[in-house]
Amino acid sequence: MNIYTTDKIRNVCLLGHGGAGKTSLAEAMAYLGGLTSRMGKISDGNTVSDYGKEEIKRQISIYTSLIPIEWNGTKINVLDTPGFFDFVGEAEEAASAADAAIIVVSGKAGVEVGTERAWEICEKYKLPRMFFVTDMDIDNASYRQVVEDLTALYGKKIAPFHLPIRENEKFTGYVNVITEQAYKWEGKEVKECDVPEANKEYLESYRETLMESVAETSEDLMERYFGGETFTENEIRQALRVSVNDCSIVPISMGSNILCQGIYTLMDDIVKYLPGPDSRTVAGIDLKTNEVFEANYDFSKPKSAYIFKTIVDPFIGKYSLIKVMSGVLKTDDLMYNDEKQVEEKIGKIYLLQGNKPIEVPELHAGDIGALAKITAARTGNTLSTKSHIIRFGKAELPKPYTYKRYHAVNKADVDKIAQSLQKIMHEDQTIKAVNDSENKQMLIYGMGDLHIDVIQSRLENEYKVKIDLTKPKVAFRETIKKNSDVEYKYKKQSGGHGQYGHVKMRFCASGDLETPYVFEEEVVGGAVPKNYFPAVEKGLQESVLRGPLAAYPVVGVKATLYDGSYHPVDSSEMAFKMATIQAFKKGFMEAGPILLEPIASLKVTVPNDFTGDVMGDLNKRRGRVLGMNPAGNGKTVVEADIPMMSLYGYCTDLRSMTGGRGDFEYEFARYEQAPSDIQEAEVKERADKVAEGNVE
């Protein structure tokens, strides 16, 4: 592949609802650009971008794929992203590296929640965008309805560039709104024809919208427009390019991915209207001078590159996907990674066509490529030279809140599972593996149940280790409400020295749920010698790790040693420790033991129409709604306190309740007394495990 300068590059990410046709559009573009000799199909598992085993098996996109396509002297770097919400981290990584976006909408399914989500991503990363309506070859596809729905959502900035021509229920051609010319497909040829009567009314309406938008780009054009003048095609195109770049116009085009119709005009429009890196701005910090470094994809400035994604594959190896922010990156360049404080030599530079690496000697500012075997590099790192150490801001990826507990099927695989998960986490930063040592469980966090299922499947198929997923154990705590006064005498005689330890202790609530216990001694007259006090405290330390009620950690207990006795020969630290452990069990159970459950502060962001449903559901989950705040864009934030155990499965339920439009986040707030039925169930479960001999 040729080397392209900054002005001849277009970085475009494909966004949209799952199943809207992003991958098949990328396939059609690759075919037209000459990358493939025939178009692959998702159902056949032979597309350029969906090459992963999980993607082929599930027939959905799971990872972002890069496909560089040469088109009329320009390189279009197509970033094909997943549409399912569980893999939104992949879409956001792509958006952070792109300079523009194409939001793909199915003409059959219409505007879906994924369309709205894609728009929100574009707003977050300030990306110029255009819509492409697919499935126009299907009978019940309605381009007109999509245009109306998008206009209702986003206003007058929605501007159709093309209109479909249908004859006998078939998609046969299109009308160019800018030139007012119609074209029909005859085999592989496109021939000009008259604008059909059925299209004239809509052509007039859509063109009027376009001309208003063109007129608004300058006072001169506005005066001419109101004076009744018509603009030349060149003036229209120049004005539209400006308007598309500042997001005041969002074009709509359409076609059929499967028939490869409308794709040619789309690729032309990408080159004509969507911005290249040279018209975008980007800045970082020069860490040597602490000044802002205006990179702005300028090839003449010091070299710098941002790693926006990492691919770790057991078969094709590790690749760091980079966007060159300034300068020209060449083979054998020495690049410094400030975050890892390591200087590494760039080996080979690649362009990735799906999973096929193509070696190139250099990448110019604004271009996207891949570096192999940069061992220390991680997603979000900046590469620069030691003379100009630069750091760019990291993409803010969504935080995972859905989690499950996992066990190794084969205990010998525990270390291998940890290493494999580490590699997967390098690749996907919306995955988190946590060792919850307090509750003796390992947890996997993801963006949803499907995300976690894919991790499980990848571990088995790619890394050859199996895990079981189960419901996580809730981090309950135990404490007491009343007071107790107990004594325990630990006495053993087994020939020779015996064991003797005798303690009298009082237990009560300390009032501090942050600390497990408070220990005090009020022994008088040396009934228990001072040298045994540490042994008593050691007994308490061991006792609070697993409470007598249901084997959860104990908090908020005050223990006072006030009396006891000892034997000058048989007493030992061990004996007093054991006496304390038994006294604690007895005293704790006599002091009104209760179970405390963790409470989370929950924020649920939903469209206003769904607030009633969400609040009703929270009440069913024992949540307490604290208030509602407007979030803008027709959304409301519902704030509530809710038991952590009630949040299991909430991601799936919220999506179901809100049609995928709801988001939530939470953080641990405090502990509160669990209801009696919850406490009884936990105590019974503990007793059953003890009876079965299955104590964790």
C-alpha positions, 0 to 999 in steps of 0.5 A: 500500500502507498504512503499517504500524507495527512491531507490524503487520509480519512479516519472514519468509524462505523457506528450504529445499532447491532445488526444495522449493517456496519460489517457488511458495509465495511465489506462492500467498501473493501470490495469496491476499494479492491482489497477483496476479489469477492464480498464475504458474508457474515453468515459464512464467517469470511468477512474482512473485519469479523475474523475472531472465533467468537465473532464468527461463532456468534455472527456479531462484531465484538472487536473494532477492526481496522480496514485501510482502503485506497480510494481515488488517491485517498486512504480511508481508514475504516474502523468497523465497531461493534453495535451491541452495548456490551462492547461499547468500549470498543466503539469508544476507542475507535471514536477517539481515534477517528476524525469522523463517523458514519452512523449506519441505520437499517432502512428496514429496522429504522432508527433504533436505540443504538442509533441514538447511542452512536449519536451520543458517542459522536457528540462526546468526541465532537465527530463530524458525522453522516448517516448511511441507510442500508437494506434499501434492496429490501421491500419494506425498507423506508428511507423516507421514514428514517429521514423523518425520524432523524429530523424529529430527533436532531432537527433541521441539521439532517440533510438527505444527499440522495433519494432512492428510486424504486420501480416495481418494489425494487431498488433501481437507482438514486437521485442526487439532491445536490445536482438534481440528477437521477441515476439507474443501475444497469448491471454494473453500470450507472446511467443517468435518467429522468427524475421519476415523478414520485421523487420530485416532491421530496427532491424539492423539499430536501433540496430546499433544506440543503440550500437553507443550510448552504445560505447560513454558512456566510452572509454573502450566500444568505443575501444571494439566497434571499435575492432568489439567486441559485448557487453553483454546484461548486459553491454548494459543495464547498459550503456543505464541506464547511457545514459538515465539518462543524456539525451544523449539517449531517448528510444522509445517504443510502444504498444496499450493502449486499448489492454494493449499490450506493457504496461508490457515492458514499466513498466519494462523499467521505473524501469530499465532505468528511474532514481529514486529520489536517482540519482537526485539532489535538493537543497534549502536554509537553512534560519537559516544559509543562506547556501545551503541545499543539500537535494538530496532526502536523508532520513537521512537529516532533514525533508523537503517537497515541495508542488507542487500542491493543490487540492480544491474540494467542495466534497473531500476537500483540499489536498496539494500534496507534494514531500518529499525532505529529511528525512522521513515524518510521521503522527503527525510530526510538520512541519513549513511553513516559507512563512506563518510563521505557524507551523502545525501538520501533520494529516493523510498522503495519497496516492491519486489514482485519487480521492481515498485517501489511508492512509499511516503512512510515506513517504520516501524522494523522494516519492509523497503523499498528506496532508489533512487540512493543512489550511495555505499551498499553492502551492510552499510552503516548509514544514520543521522543526523549527530547520532547516527552508528550502525553495526550489525554486518554479516552474516557471509557465507560466503567463496568458494573456488571459482575459475576463470580468465577471458579477454575474448573481445573484447580491447576489452571488458576495461575494460567487463568489469571495470566490469560485474563491479564492479556484480555484486560490489556486488550479490553479496558472495560473488563476488570478481574478482581480478587475479593479476598475478604469473601474468598471469591474471584470476580469478573466485571464487564459491561453486561452478561454477554460481555462476561460470557464472551470472556468465558468462551474466549478463555476456553477456546483461545487460552484453553482454560475453563471457568464456571460463572456463578452468582457472586457472594454479597459482602455481608458483615456481622455485628451485635446490638446488645451486651453480654458477659461471658467466661470461658475456661480452656483446660487440657491435660494430656501428660506432662504440661497441660493447657490452661487459660481462663478469661471473663469478658464483656462484649458490646457494640463499639459504634464504629462499623469501620473497624472490626473490634476494640479491645480493652482490659480492666484486669485488677490484681494480676488475675490474668498476667499482662504478658497474656493480653497480646494472646487474648487480642490475637484470639479476637483478631482471628475470631472477627475474620469469620463471625459465629452467625454466618461466617462473615467478617465481624465489625463494630464490637468492643471486647473488654477483658476484666477477669480470669485466672491462670496456672503458673505451669500450664498457662500459655499464650496458646491457651489464652488465645483459644479461651478468647476464641471460644469466649468470643463465639459465646459472647457474640451469640448472646449479644443480639447478633445481626447481619449487616448488608452493603448499601450502594448509592445508585444513579440511573440515567433514563429518558423521562418516559421511563422514570416511573417504571424505573422507580417502581422496579427500584422499590421492588428491589428494596431501593429507596428513591432519594430524588430525581434530577434533570440530565438534559436531552430529555433524560432524568437521573434517578438517585437511590440507595439500594442493597448491593444484593439487589443489583445482581442482574440489574443491567439486563433488567434496566435495558429490557425496561428502557429499550436499552436507553438506560444507564446506571452507575453505583458505588458502595455507601455504607452498611445497614442492618439486613431484614430478618428474612435475609438474615435467616436465609444466610444463617440457614445457608451457612448451617447447610454448608457446615452440615455438608462439610462444604465450608469455604 
